Amino acid sequence: MLKRFVQLFFIITGGTLGVFFIPELIQLLNLQDVAFLEKPYVDAILGAILFFLVTFWIVDYIVELIRRVEEALLKAPVTDVLFGSLGLILGLILAYLVGAFLGRIQLQVVSTILPIFLSILLGYLGFQVGFKKRDELVSVFSMPARIGKKKGQEEEETDNEESLKSLKILDTSVIIDGRIADICQTGFLDGTIVIPRFVLEELQHIADSSDVLKRNRGRRGLDILNRIQKELAMKVEIYEGDFEDIQEVDSKLVKLAKLTSGLVVTNDFNLNKVCELQNVGVLNINDLANAVKPIVLPGEEMNVLVIKDGKEHNQGIAYLDDGTMIVVEEGRNYIGKQIDVLVTSVLQTSAGRMIFAKPKLLEKAL
């Protein structure tokens, strides 16, 4: 059906162009003696036949292009299509106004060809501006509604702003980690959980990986999301928008957090630093895990199992039950043994906590 429609369009276009341009072609070829060629309906038929023959070569490519555009529009969010269409309409209106001015110029190239070129160019630019700046346009259009409000309305607007600040935007790493579900279950997170569509796509890509470890991590992340959405009382929303001009998922998360005034929830140390540099609110669950760990002070005594050697000379490595690493100075000789150690210092960062200690037997010997 679509193929027939394209062919019909070419036939009508060819007939219309034939009426206007075939007489000039006849004069150029000195065929004025052929009487039937001077009749308009003959010119229309010749133009229609010519364009119909052209469709045999290009109709399949045009149909394929239309189908691809149709699929892209169906997959795109409604806001993207709406603001892209508005930008296209504004671009065409501007092109029409400029073309009306250029039509007064007594030069065929300027009055005929240039308006067509401007319509294509300004229509394209209008669509791109409306499509890529949709989030900024939404915020601009919402500004007049804030002007002239009464006190009660201002308080309601304040509540809406506070609800926006309660948006918790999850990144890929914190979903795969899995602890976010337990944190939500305990009630330490309030507000709305936001899962961007581009994060879901990255999770699906990881779940479809040929690498077994990556595939398992991706599937675990999808299971965690299903648990949060179905089993927990948290409100979960899927953000359908995307930022086509940004490639990295982390950069998209930062952009989304800026636009919505939400908080990024992550356990990625680098993303944590990027959010801090760009003044974006961030919740690092590693910081939460470190905050609830038992406090260890220098001089305290601990009993640990040294399981391997460290990076430096004569160092041994042990771990607490919560996974905290303990670097035991002069502990290489005690690998595989349960010994008492004295804490010398504690190093704590967003990446985790590290405890430095030395054997208590060595302290007594000194």
N, C-alpha and C positions, 0 to 999 in steps of 0.2 A: 504493500500500500504506500509506504513512504517513497519507494522507488518510482512509482507511477506519479506521485505528487511532484517529485523533483522534475521528472520529464515534462509534466504539464506546465510547471513553472517556466522551464526553458523554452517550451513552445510558445507560450504567451509572450515571454520576453523577446524571443526572436521575431515574432510577428510585429510587435511594437517597434523594435529597432529597425525592422525591415522597412516599415512605412517611412521612417525618417531618413535613413542612411542609404538605402538601395538606390533611390533616384540620383543621389550624388555619385554613387558608384557607377551608375549608367552613364552619367555625363563624363566621368573620368575615363571610361572605356570607350566613349564615342559610340554608344549603342542606342542613340535616340531614334534611329530608323525602325527599330523593333517596336511596333505600336503597343502590343499587349504588355510590354514591360513598364509602360508609363502609368498603368492603372494601379491605384493604391492597394486594392485587395490582392493583386498579383504580387506586389512587393511584400505584403504581409505573409502570404503563403510561402514565398521563397525564403524569407527570414526565418519563419517557423520551421521549415524543412531543414535549413542549414543548422539551426541550433538543436533540432531533434537528432540529427546525425552526430553532433558533437557529444550528446549525452551518452552515446554508446561507449565512449572512452573515459568519461569522467563521472558518470552517475554513481558508480560503485564507491568511488573515493568520497564523494559528497555524502552519500548515505552513511558510510562508516564514520565520517566526521560528525554528522548530526547525532548518531547513536552515542558516540563518545561524549559529546557535549551533554546529551540527555542523562547519561549515567552520572557524569560529574555533578550535574545540578541536583539529581535525586539524592546523591550522597552528601551534598553540602548542607550545613545547617540552614534553617529558615532565615536567621539574621544575616548570614553571608549573602544569600540570594537577594534579600530585601534591600540591603544597603548597596549591593552591587548594582541592582536594577535602578535604584534612585540615582546613583552616580552616573549611570549610563544615560538616563533621561535628562539630567541636568547638562551633561556634556553635549547631547544632541540639540537641546534648546539653545545652548550657547553657540553651537555650530550654525544653527539656523539663523540666529541673529547676525552673526558675522557674515554668513552667506548672503543675507538680504542686503547688507551694506556693499559687499563685493559685486552684487548683481548690477549695481549702478555704473560700474566701470565698463567702458565700451571696449573691452578686450575679451575675446572668446575664451582664452586660456584662464584668465582670472575669474570671469563670471560663470564659467561652466565647470571646469575641471577642479579648480581650487576649492570650491565649496564641498565637492564630494570628498576630496582628500581631508578637509577639515572635519567633516562629519565622522569619518572613520577614526581619525586621530583623537579628537575630543571625546568621542563616544568611548573609545578604549581607555583613555586617561581617566574619564569620569568613573567608569566601572572599576578600574584598579584602585582609585582613591577611595571610593565608597566601600569596596571589599576589604582593603587592608587597614582602613582607619575606622572600621565599624565600631570597635570598642570605645575609641575616643569620641566618636559621634554620639554614641549612646549616652556617655557621661555629659556631653555638651547639651544634648536635647533635654536631659533631666534637670539641668541647672535652673531654667525659668520656673520650674515647679516649686523650687525652694524659696522663691522670692515672694514676699507679701503674706507669709503664713501667720496664722494666729499662734498664740502660746501653746495651745493644746496640740496643734499641728507640728509645731517645732519640737515638742517633746516626742511626738510620734516619729518624726524624722530622726531624732537622736537615737531612739530605740532601734530604728532601721539601720543606722550607722553602726550601732553596737552589735547588731546581728550580723552585719557584714564582717566586722572585726572578729566575730566568733567562727568564721569560716576556717576550717582546717584542711589545707590542700595537701594531699598525700603524694609523695614522690615514689618512684619505682623501688628504690632500695628499702624503704621502710615497709612497703607492702610485702616484699619478698622476705624480709626479716621475720615478720610474723608477730612480734611482740606488741604491735599496735592494736591487735584484736584484744589481747589481754588487758591492755591499758584502757581501751574503750569499755570493756566489761566491768572494770573496777570503778568507772565513773570519774576518772581523773581528767578526761577530755569532755568538754561540753560544746554546744553549738552544732554546726552542720559539717559533716565530712564531705569534702569535694574530691571527686576522682576525675581528673581531666581525661578526655577521650584519647589524647596523644599518649598518656601514660598507659591506658589500656592497650593501645596498639603496640607499644613497646613491650608490655608484658606478653601479649599474644605472640609477638615476634620471638621473644625469648623462649616461650613454651613450644614453639614450632622449630626450635633449633635442632640441628643434627647432633650437637654435643649433648650427651646424656645428662651431665651436671647442669648445664644451662636449662635444658628442657625441664628437669625436675624443679629447678628454682622458679621457672616461669609458672609451672602448674601449681606450685605451692602458693605463689602470689595470688593466682586466680582463686584458689580455695580460700585464702584468707579474706579476699574481697567478698566472696559469697557468704562467708560466716558473718562478716560485719554487717552486710546488707540484710540477711535473713534472720539471724539469731539474736543480734544485739538491738537495743532500743535506740541507737544513734540514728539520726536522720542522715541519709546518704543521697547525694545528688551527683549526677554525671554532667560534667561541663562539656558541651558538644563543640565549642569553638576551637579554633586552632590559629596559630600564628605562622602563616605560610612563609614570611620573610625571615623566620628564625629556624635554624636547623636543629640545634641542640635542645634536648628535652629539658635539661636543667634551666637553660635560659628562658624557655617557654614558661616554666613554673614560676620563675622570678617575675616575668612580665605579668602573668595572671595574678600573682599575689599583689603586685602594685595596683592593678586595675580594680581589684575587688577589695583591697585593704585586708586581705586574709593573711593567715599564718601558714608558712610552709612547714610541714611535719616531715622530718628526715632523720636518717642516721649517717648521712654522708658528710664527712668532715669538710670536704672541699665546698660542697653546696652550702654548708653552714657558714663558711667564711664569705662566700659570694653574697649571700643574703645580708650578712652584717655590713659588708662594704656598700651595698646598695640600699641600706636602711629599710630592709624588708624583714618583717617579723618572722622568726623561725623558732620551732620547737624541735630540739634534738633529743631523741629518746635515749641516746647514750648519756647525755647530761642527766636525764632523769634516773637512769640506772645507776650512775655514779653517785647521785645524791642520796639514794636509798641504801647504798652499801654501808656496812659498818665502818665507823671512823677508826682509822688506825693512826696512832701517834708515834713519833720517834721515841724509842726506848721501850716500847711494848714488846712482850715476848709472844712468839707464835710457834706452833709445831707444824712443820710442813714436810712434804715428801719431795726431795730433789729428783727430778726425772730426766734432766738432760743438761748439757753444758751450755753456757752462754756465749755471746759474741766475743767478749773480752777474755783476757787470760785468767784462768782459774775461776771463772764465774760458773755458777750453777743456776738452773731455772726451776722454779716450783710454781704451783698454781693454787689459789683458794677455790672453794666450792663454787663461787660465783664467776670463776674464770679470770679473776685478777692475777696478773703475772707478778711473781716475786723474784727479783734478781738477788741471788745469794752470793756475796763476795767471798772468795776463797771456798766456794761450795762445790767445786768440780770433784773433789775427792769424796764427796758424800752422795754421788749420784746413785739412786736406788735405795737410799736410806731415809728414814724418818728422823729428823733432827729438830732441836729447838733453835730458833733464831731470834735475834734482837733487831727490831726495825730501826734503821738509821735515817731514812728519809722517804717521803712519799711524793710522787710526781703525778699530778692529775690534769688531764686535758679533755677536750671533747672527744678525742679518739679513744679514751679509756684511762684507767688508773694503773700506775706501776709503782710497786713497793720495792725499795732497796733495803737489804738486811745483811747481817753477817752471823755466822754460827755462834751460838752462845758459848760453846766449849772454847772457841778461839778467844772470846772476850774474857773468859775466866783465866785462860793461860796468860793473857796480857796483864 
